[in-house]
Amino acid sequence: MTAPTARPLALITGASSGIGAAYAEQLAQKGYDLILVARRRDRLEALARQLETQHGAKSEVLEADLGTPQGVSRVTERILAVKLELLVNNAGFAHYAPVAETPESELEGMILLNVLALVQLTRAALPGMLERAYGGIINVGAGLAFRPGASRATYSGTKAFMLNFTRSLAEEVQSAGLRVQALIPGLIRTEFHERSGTDLGNFPASMIMDPQDLVRASLIGLERGETVCIPAQRDPAQLENLFRAQDEMAAEFVRNGQVAERYRQT
């Protein structure tokens, strides 16, 4: 990518704590100005003051609930009004329960925030980035994108959508000089797990990653052009083999117009 001539600007959703705050800190240290988006204005303002004091970063606080159409509209309007170099779609939440026992409001909220907001903010950011032939988008996912299971149907489904969306988008914009990444965290020491009902105390400390380490790996991966970044994965060949197997399977059933033998028996 050709380096930008002006001080870069990044917008981070879910910036009030955890992974989002870690992105804000590390990007400020790298010389970015920031637009910090979350529902909790007090935390955003405290973070903005900290980043200015420690790194001289200018941080705009944008209070918005991305689980609502109004909140999404507010942020998309801001994106359209600025020259954005990096978009970090980090905001998200999980509710773990069987679908039949999950309140409709929780199901809708996960889809609105984890899927619709991510797509709409990405759509708002792309035209400017494509015109400048420079920019990046990071979509924060989850390991459950690869591992659906009981009580995780909706959440894992939203993260599987994010993964496929990001991989396809990366192919669309690669030739234009843009970089797009799906970040796949494991267990991260943040408030997210508390809100989802997961007690990190039930896991060995060795399984839990610090958000600063996660974000540092993500930004290194973005510079290297990694479309899917899994910081805890020791052997990158595992991911390559998985995607290759998926491609081979899809190619087989697309080529074959005949019903398989096992479905011909009555």
DOVEX-596042 format. One record per residue (C-alpha): residue number from 1; residue in one letter; chain; x negated, y, z negated. Coordinates in nm, 2 decimals. Example, Ala and Ser with C-alpha at 12.3 -4.5 7.8 and 13.67 -1.06 7.14 Angstrom:
2
1, A, A, -1.23, -0.45, -0.78
2, S, A, -1.37, -0.11, -0.71
END
This chain:
266
1, M, A, 0.00, 0.00, 0.00
2, T, A, -0.11, 0.36, 0.07
3, A, A, -0.16, 0.54, -0.26
4, P, A, 0.09, 0.82, -0.34
5, T, A, -0.03, 1.17, -0.33
6, A, A, 0.18, 1.30, -0.62
7, R, A, 0.20, 1.18, -0.98
8, P, A, 0.41, 0.86, -0.95
9, L, A, 0.76, 0.83, -1.11
10, A, A, 0.91, 0.51, -1.25
11, L, A, 1.26, 0.45, -1.37
12, I, A, 1.30, 0.18, -1.63
13, T, A, 1.63, 0.04, -1.75
14, G, A, 1.67, -0.11, -2.09
15, A, A, 1.38, 0.11, -2.20
16, S, A, 1.48, 0.17, -2.56
17, S, A, 1.30, -0.14, -2.69
18, G, A, 1.12, -0.47, -2.61
19, I, A, 1.01, -0.54, -2.26
20, G, A, 1.15, -0.20, -2.13
21, A, A, 0.96, 0.00, -2.39
22, A, A, 0.64, -0.20, -2.31
23, Y, A, 0.68, -0.11, -1.94
24, A, A, 0.72, 0.25, -2.04
25, E, A, 0.41, 0.25, -2.25
26, Q, A, 0.19, 0.08, -2.00
27, L, A, 0.31, 0.28, -1.70
28, A, A, 0.26, 0.61, -1.90
29, Q, A, -0.09, 0.50, -1.97
30, K, A, -0.14, 0.44, -1.60
31, G, A, -0.04, 0.80, -1.52
32, Y, A, 0.33, 0.76, -1.44
33, D, A, 0.60, 1.00, -1.53
34, L, A, 0.92, 0.82, -1.64
35, I, A, 1.29, 0.81, -1.64
36, L, A, 1.40, 0.61, -1.94
37, V, A, 1.74, 0.45, -1.92
38, A, A, 1.94, 0.29, -2.20
39, R, A, 2.24, 0.33, -2.42
40, R, A, 2.06, 0.45, -2.74
41, R, A, 1.96, 0.81, -2.68
42, D, A, 1.78, 0.84, -3.02
43, R, A, 1.54, 0.55, -2.94
44, L, A, 1.48, 0.69, -2.59
45, E, A, 1.40, 1.03, -2.73
46, A, A, 1.16, 0.89, -2.98
47, L, A, 0.98, 0.69, -2.71
48, A, A, 0.96, 0.99, -2.48
49, R, A, 0.79, 1.20, -2.76
50, Q, A, 0.55, 0.91, -2.83
51, L, A, 0.45, 0.88, -2.46
52, E, A, 0.40, 1.25, -2.42
53, T, A, 0.18, 1.27, -2.73
54, Q, A, -0.02, 0.96, -2.65
55, H, A, -0.05, 0.97, -2.27
56, G, A, 0.07, 1.31, -2.16
57, A, A, 0.36, 1.15, -1.97
58, K, A, 0.67, 1.35, -1.89
59, S, A, 0.97, 1.13, -1.97
60, E, A, 1.33, 1.21, -1.88
61, V, A, 1.59, 1.05, -2.11
62, L, A, 1.90, 0.92, -1.93
63, E, A, 2.16, 0.77, -2.16
64, A, A, 2.38, 0.53, -1.96
65, D, A, 2.56, 0.20, -2.02
66, L, A, 2.49, 0.00, -1.71
67, G, A, 2.76, -0.25, -1.80
68, T, A, 3.01, 0.01, -1.68
69, P, A, 3.07, 0.16, -1.34
70, Q, A, 3.03, 0.51, -1.48
71, G, A, 2.69, 0.42, -1.62
72, V, A, 2.57, 0.27, -1.29
73, S, A, 2.69, 0.57, -1.10
74, R, A, 2.51, 0.81, -1.32
75, V, A, 2.18, 0.63, -1.28
76, T, A, 2.22, 0.57, -0.90
77, E, A, 2.29, 0.95, -0.86
78, R, A, 1.96, 1.02, -1.04
79, I, A, 1.77, 0.77, -0.83
80, L, A, 1.90, 0.94, -0.51
81, A, A, 1.78, 1.28, -0.64
82, V, A, 1.42, 1.19, -0.71
83, K, A, 1.11, 1.05, -0.54
84, L, A, 1.09, 0.71, -0.71
85, E, A, 0.78, 0.50, -0.68
86, L, A, 0.88, 0.22, -0.91
87, L, A, 1.21, 0.08, -1.03
88, V, A, 1.21, -0.17, -1.32
89, N, A, 1.55, -0.34, -1.35
90, N, A, 1.50, -0.47, -1.70
91, A, A, 1.84, -0.41, -1.87
92, G, A, 2.04, -0.73, -1.93
93, F, A, 2.21, -0.94, -2.20
94, A, A, 2.31, -1.30, -2.27
95, H, A, 2.60, -1.46, -2.44
96, Y, A, 2.55, -1.83, -2.50
97, A, A, 2.88, -2.03, -2.52
98, P, A, 3.08, -2.26, -2.30
99, V, A, 3.26, -2.07, -2.02
100, A, A, 3.61, -2.18, -2.15
101, E, A, 3.52, -2.03, -2.50
102, T, A, 3.35, -1.71, -2.38
103, P, A, 3.57, -1.39, -2.39
104, E, A, 3.64, -1.26, -2.04
105, S, A, 3.48, -0.93, -2.14
106, E, A, 3.15, -1.11, -2.21
107, L, A, 3.16, -1.29, -1.88
108, E, A, 3.23, -0.97, -1.69
109, G, A, 2.97, -0.78, -1.89
110, M, A, 2.69, -1.02, -1.80
111, I, A, 2.78, -1.01, -1.43
112, L, A, 2.82, -0.63, -1.42
113, L, A, 2.49, -0.57, -1.60
114, N, A, 2.27, -0.86, -1.48
115, V, A, 2.39, -0.87, -1.12
116, L, A, 2.59, -0.57, -1.00
117, A, A, 2.39, -0.30, -1.17
118, L, A, 2.06, -0.45, -1.05
119, V, A, 2.19, -0.46, -0.69
120, Q, A, 2.33, -0.11, -0.69
121, L, A, 2.02, 0.05, -0.84
122, T, A, 1.80, -0.14, -0.60
123, R, A, 2.02, -0.03, -0.31
124, A, A, 1.99, 0.33, -0.42
125, A, A, 1.61, 0.32, -0.45
126, L, A, 1.53, 0.14, -0.12
127, P, A, 1.60, 0.41, 0.14
128, G, A, 1.36, 0.65, 0.00
129, M, A, 1.09, 0.39, -0.06
130, L, A, 1.13, 0.26, 0.30
131, E, A, 1.11, 0.61, 0.44
132, R, A, 0.78, 0.67, 0.25
133, A, A, 0.66, 0.32, 0.32
134, Y, A, 0.55, 0.30, -0.04
135, G, A, 0.71, 0.17, -0.37
136, G, A, 0.79, -0.12, -0.58
137, I, A, 1.08, -0.29, -0.76
138, I, A, 1.05, -0.53, -1.05
139, N, A, 1.35, -0.73, -1.15
140, V, A, 1.33, -0.90, -1.49
141, G, A, 1.48, -1.24, -1.50
142, A, A, 1.46, -1.55, -1.73
143, G, A, 1.34, -1.90, -1.73
144, L, A, 1.70, -2.02, -1.72
145, A, A, 1.71, -1.91, -1.36
146, F, A, 1.54, -2.25, -1.30
147, R, A, 1.72, -2.44, -1.57
148, P, A, 2.10, -2.42, -1.59
149, G, A, 2.26, -2.60, -1.88
150, A, A, 2.56, -2.62, -2.11
151, S, A, 2.65, -2.29, -2.28
152, R, A, 2.42, -2.10, -2.04
153, A, A, 2.63, -2.12, -1.72
154, T, A, 2.70, -1.75, -1.66
155, Y, A, 2.38, -1.61, -1.79
156, S, A, 2.16, -1.86, -1.60
157, G, A, 2.38, -1.80, -1.30
158, T, A, 2.31, -1.43, -1.30
159, K, A, 1.94, -1.49, -1.33
160, A, A, 1.94, -1.74, -1.05
161, F, A, 2.11, -1.48, -0.84
162, M, A, 1.84, -1.23, -0.94
163, L, A, 1.57, -1.47, -0.83
164, N, A, 1.72, -1.55, -0.49
165, F, A, 1.80, -1.18, -0.43
166, T, A, 1.45, -1.07, -0.51
167, R, A, 1.28, -1.34, -0.30
168, S, A, 1.50, -1.25, 0.00
169, L, A, 1.45, -0.88, -0.05
170, A, A, 1.08, -0.92, -0.07
171, E, A, 1.08, -1.07, 0.28
172, E, A, 1.30, -0.79, 0.41
173, V, A, 1.07, -0.51, 0.29
174, Q, A, 0.72, -0.67, 0.30
175, S, A, 0.63, -0.53, 0.64
176, A, A, 0.73, -0.18, 0.53
177, G, A, 0.46, -0.17, 0.26
178, L, A, 0.69, -0.23, -0.04
179, R, A, 0.63, -0.48, -0.32
180, V, A, 0.91, -0.66, -0.50
181, Q, A, 0.88, -0.89, -0.79
182, A, A, 1.09, -1.12, -1.00
183, L, A, 0.94, -1.14, -1.34
184, I, A, 1.03, -1.46, -1.53
185, P, A, 0.97, -1.43, -1.91
186, G, A, 0.99, -1.72, -2.15
187, L, A, 1.04, -1.65, -2.52
188, I, A, 0.95, -1.29, -2.59
189, R, A, 0.92, -1.12, -2.92
190, T, A, 1.21, -0.88, -2.87
191, E, A, 1.56, -0.79, -3.00
192, F, A, 1.71, -0.96, -2.70
193, H, A, 1.70, -1.30, -2.86
194, E, A, 1.86, -1.18, -3.18
195, R, A, 2.15, -1.03, -2.98
196, S, A, 2.19, -1.36, -2.79
197, G, A, 2.20, -1.56, -3.11
198, T, A, 1.86, -1.72, -3.06
199, D, A, 1.65, -1.75, -3.38
200, L, A, 1.28, -1.72, -3.28
201, G, A, 1.20, -1.86, -3.62
202, N, A, 1.30, -2.20, -3.49
203, F, A, 1.01, -2.20, -3.24
204, P, A, 0.64, -2.24, -3.29
205, A, A, 0.46, -1.90, -3.28
206, S, A, 0.25, -2.04, -2.99
207, M, A, 0.57, -2.04, -2.77
208, I, A, 0.65, -1.67, -2.83
209, M, A, 0.48, -1.41, -2.61
210, D, A, 0.43, -1.04, -2.70
211, P, A, 0.61, -0.81, -2.46
212, Q, A, 0.30, -0.60, -2.40
213, D, A, 0.12, -0.91, -2.27
214, L, A, 0.42, -1.00, -2.05
215, V, A, 0.43, -0.65, -1.90
216, R, A, 0.05, -0.64, -1.84
217, A, A, 0.07, -0.97, -1.65
218, S, A, 0.37, -0.83, -1.45
219, L, A, 0.19, -0.52, -1.34
220, I, A, -0.12, -0.72, -1.24
221, G, A, 0.10, -0.96, -1.05
222, L, A, 0.27, -0.67, -0.87
223, E, A, -0.07, -0.53, -0.76
224, R, A, -0.15, -0.88, -0.63
225, G, A, 0.17, -0.90, -0.43
226, E, A, 0.32, -1.19, -0.63
227, T, A, 0.69, -1.21, -0.55
228, V, A, 0.77, -1.44, -0.84
229, C, A, 0.56, -1.37, -1.15
230, I, A, 0.56, -1.63, -1.44
231, P, A, 0.30, -1.51, -1.69
232, A, A, 0.31, -1.82, -1.90
233, Q, A, 0.27, -2.06, -1.61
234, R, A, -0.08, -2.21, -1.61
235, D, A, -0.07, -2.37, -1.27
236, P, A, 0.07, -2.15, -0.99
237, A, A, 0.08, -2.46, -0.77
238, Q, A, 0.39, -2.58, -0.96
239, L, A, 0.59, -2.29, -0.83
240, E, A, 0.46, -2.32, -0.48
241, N, A, 0.55, -2.69, -0.48
242, L, A, 0.90, -2.62, -0.61
243, F, A, 0.97, -2.36, -0.34
244, R, A, 0.82, -2.59, -0.07
245, A, A, 1.04, -2.87, -0.18
246, Q, A, 1.35, -2.65, -0.17
247, D, A, 1.26, -2.53, 0.18
248, E, A, 1.21, -2.89, 0.30
249, M, A, 1.54, -3.00, 0.15
250, A, A, 1.73, -2.71, 0.30
251, A, A, 1.57, -2.77, 0.64
252, E, A, 1.68, -3.13, 0.63
253, F, A, 2.05, -3.08, 0.56
254, V, A, 2.06, -2.79, 0.81
255, R, A, 1.92, -3.00, 1.09
256, N, A, 2.14, -3.29, 1.02
257, G, A, 2.50, -3.26, 1.14
258, Q, A, 2.61, -3.61, 1.03
259, V, A, 2.76, -3.70, 0.70
260, A, A, 2.52, -3.91, 0.49
261, E, A, 2.59, -4.28, 0.47
262, R, A, 2.69, -4.27, 0.10
263, Y, A, 2.99, -4.05, 0.19
264, R, A, 3.12, -4.27, 0.47
265, Q, A, 3.24, -4.54, 0.23
266, T, A, 3.60, -4.55, 0.12
END
